[in-house]
């Protein structure tokens, strides 16, 4: 007699609906520590005849510890794919070998088994000797009367995200009917990338790298200029309750579904397009590079971490105001690490912004030796993007490892066929990458995605043109080593800088490096210009020097050193122009310009000096505090031309922070912040911004009174840590006239028994 079913049959693809319990609404309050949570989820039995379960133990404390997810503040089970976890089921009757158990997982808004959104796992009573890591497994590890324990291993290519969890039983009644019972386990679970699993696409071999690029929740982002750079403390905070939910929300908005949601290529590309808000009003963060700012916004330099940004975003579901490159990168690092994806923030000094796919940075000069800024590509003093580590099975062998991608909205990308949303397929999106570093180094730009733009950022040549009276261009000079300096990231296990320039390009000027540039130039939009064919007499050497440690409010000098290697006299005419500038290389108001002429005898040297006083720049200096210097020089006898453009950063004042060395969870403490006004004018609208993991998501402390020139301002705030461990408090200061250098203090929070 054929078996007949009753109650519920099939899976979630069928038209029948299984009995489910009402899901608990997740609150926004921090979760209890794992060892304080009752991991037994009680369920109501709905069928007196079928074999039902009365409770499921998700073993939260043990599983989260084994999967290195105990630090996540959100409730529920969080596991990493490719690694087993344990759950125990208590039945209402004694379990026997004829009973069949099925564990089912469902993910996505409309889960389908054909799209990998539903996984049904019959529980095997015997352990498989040969297992395929690309297949989910469920094995019975023990049974005693009504209690059974099951080991579940997600596949190494499982979809990343939230899963609903169902337990199904099938048992045969005395009259031959197959009785089916299925119910939903209330909390479900999250599945993340697994950097510890050798078969996962994101696997890293060394433990110190795993700790740094997945588990470290604080870091450094390098900013400044080539002559004056330093680390900016940043609170990544990927374990805070809002961060994982925000990462999954962004992937939902980008409609990364099915198998694409298991692939770090598609996930990083989606994050780079949706962390900025250029294409939709539902992106995470508005970018803004202007002199004027709306009231009641947070300016980019006021942020000290990602958590306050993501907390505001998840509350409003509207783009947060405002960010610039290091803020976008910090948020990307947070979201990626929350998903288990090994990620770091990377800074490129003298970073080119190629606006026409020429692979060159083009600067233009008029006949009066003045820069024609309206026509110029910009070279950012620094630019910050991200790298994530994963294999690239979509590319030829050899291109696994670090992949560069960028959420700062600069240029529209090529159409993104990885995303489901059709409008991005049609017109492209403001996203960039991922692209393998090895391909950047080789100039192999025909692979996806956006290799040409990334190559130009780190290894494009700077080309100078003179604009003729009729508008045509005359080639002046080429600077082959001006772009891509001191490419930096935080070193593993310390707060030091690691120079990774050699991962992006060969040694400047080497045969390999020039070959990579010429290889990349085959993809240029300006191939017809033979800019690599340069000739002429060059027997005068030029070098212009910038101040390295001039404080805001101080006077400074800029000099041009000239030395002749000729045996004959040389007449040199030069002009030095200075402007205030933004960190993106965009100039602001002009400070001054000064011309020189001198005869330099054979083998001798001379120097031109421009002196600038504080009074000449103080009223027009931008918040970025950059000065841009342009030099153009001619040698009359040989027609030799020297052109150059450099920027430097005036040093901003720092903060002083005083905190206790250590204290316990839940124990309040006072932190004292002191700041000195270095300017000759009073500061108005002064405020401190504070962020610290598991202490405060974001706190703004306004200073009601004006800060007089040379005066100190001191403020005391009370903070209370929620969790134990080593924490870092990051503080920034801003005012209507000046912004200070971010400062941090590390503290140790002891566990409170």
FENBEL-V277868 format. One record per run of one state. SS is the DSSP state (a for helix, b for strand, c for the rest). FROM is the first residue (numbers start at 1). LEN is the number of residues. If there is no record, write none. Layout:
# FENBEL-V277868
ss=SS from=FROM len=LEN
ss=SS from=FROM len=LEN
This chain:
# FENBEL-V277868
ss=c from=1 len=3
ss=b from=4 len=3
ss=c from=7 len=27
ss=a from=34 len=3
ss=c from=37 len=3
ss=b from=40 len=3
ss=c from=43 len=10
ss=b from=53 len=5
ss=c from=58 len=2
ss=a from=60 len=7
ss=c from=67 len=10
ss=b from=77 len=4
ss=c from=81 len=3
ss=b from=84 len=8
ss=c from=92 len=8
ss=b from=100 len=7
ss=c from=107 len=6
ss=a from=113 len=3
ss=c from=116 len=2
ss=b from=118 len=5
ss=c from=123 len=1
ss=b from=124 len=1
ss=c from=125 len=12
ss=b from=137 len=8
ss=c from=145 len=2
ss=b from=147 len=7
ss=c from=154 len=7
ss=b from=161 len=12
ss=c from=173 len=4
ss=b from=177 len=16
ss=c from=193 len=14
ss=a from=207 len=9
ss=c from=216 len=2
ss=b from=218 len=8
ss=c from=226 len=2
ss=b from=228 len=8
ss=c from=236 len=5
ss=a from=241 len=13
ss=c from=254 len=4
ss=a from=258 len=5
ss=c from=263 len=1
ss=a from=264 len=11
ss=c from=275 len=1
ss=b from=276 len=1
ss=c from=277 len=8
ss=b from=285 len=3
ss=c from=288 len=12
ss=a from=300 len=3
ss=c from=303 len=2
ss=b from=305 len=1
ss=c from=306 len=1
ss=a from=307 len=10
ss=c from=317 len=3
ss=b from=320 len=4
ss=c from=324 len=1
ss=a from=325 len=14
ss=c from=339 len=4
ss=b from=343 len=11
ss=c from=354 len=6
ss=b from=360 len=6
ss=c from=366 len=5
ss=b from=371 len=1
ss=c from=372 len=1
ss=a from=373 len=3
ss=c from=376 len=2
ss=b from=378 len=13
ss=c from=391 len=10
ss=b from=401 len=6
ss=c from=407 len=15
ss=a from=422 len=6
ss=c from=428 len=4
ss=b from=432 len=5
ss=a from=437 len=6
ss=c from=443 len=8
ss=a from=451 len=9
ss=c from=460 len=1
ss=b from=461 len=7
ss=c from=468 len=5
ss=b from=473 len=7
ss=c from=480 len=5
ss=b from=485 len=6
ss=c from=491 len=6
ss=b from=497 len=3
ss=c from=500 len=1
ss=a from=501 len=4
ss=c from=505 len=6
ss=a from=511 len=11
ss=c from=522 len=18
ss=b from=540 len=6
ss=c from=546 len=5
ss=b from=551 len=1
ss=c from=552 len=4
ss=b from=556 len=9
ss=c from=565 len=5
ss=b from=570 len=12
ss=c from=582 len=5
ss=b from=587 len=14
ss=c from=601 len=4
ss=b from=605 len=8
ss=c from=613 len=1
ss=a from=614 len=4
ss=c from=618 len=8
ss=b from=626 len=10
ss=c from=636 len=5
ss=b from=641 len=9
ss=c from=650 len=1
ss=b from=651 len=1
ss=c from=652 len=3
ss=b from=655 len=4
ss=c from=659 len=3
ss=b from=662 len=3
ss=c from=665 len=3
ss=b from=668 len=9
ss=c from=677 len=6
ss=b from=683 len=1
ss=c from=684 len=3
ss=b from=687 len=6
ss=c from=693 len=3
ss=b from=696 len=7
ss=c from=703 len=4
ss=b from=707 len=1
ss=c from=708 len=4
ss=b from=712 len=9
ss=c from=721 len=4
ss=b from=725 len=10
ss=c from=735 len=4
ss=b from=739 len=1
ss=c from=740 len=3
ss=b from=743 len=8
ss=c from=751 len=3
